């Protein structure tokens, strides 16, 4: 019986198989890159707020401590959004007629809260406690970036699980003394790993990577 296919068909079939596998692998690689991209994670995208509050001005320029506005950050799971009264502590005296701040004054007069848009918005199935991380020496800057240089607020990190796990697996690379938690531009006085290992013992920091740590 004569051959139905030529010998070259073997090479073509092998090339087709390898080409198909290569195409699938390439598509998976593209998907992985896309899932880590700022487009998907929302990182580095400026968020338009009812009033474009400038951390660069208030924190970097005026030196206002994070805790002045985010009063519960050391004691609660949530870093609260400040009430309008906090804004008016200063702005009842300065920039009284600025049209830019009219939404703030209107909120104070009517008692209707400004509808701030949450920037660091974790999924409902993720549990994160600010107070625990602060007590363990995790700086605001570590997660939120150089907030003191942000004219408009944006998410500085991906907030993906692998990003969180990097710190949980090796906390000594990131922790700092508690008195420096709210300091922007922190530089360790010495070797970070040496200081970190000491703080891990002193603050009783555990390398928690089990699912139930964050997913409850």
Order of alpha helices (4+ residues) and beta strands (2+ residues): alpha-alpha-alpha-alpha-alpha-alpha-alpha-alpha-alpha
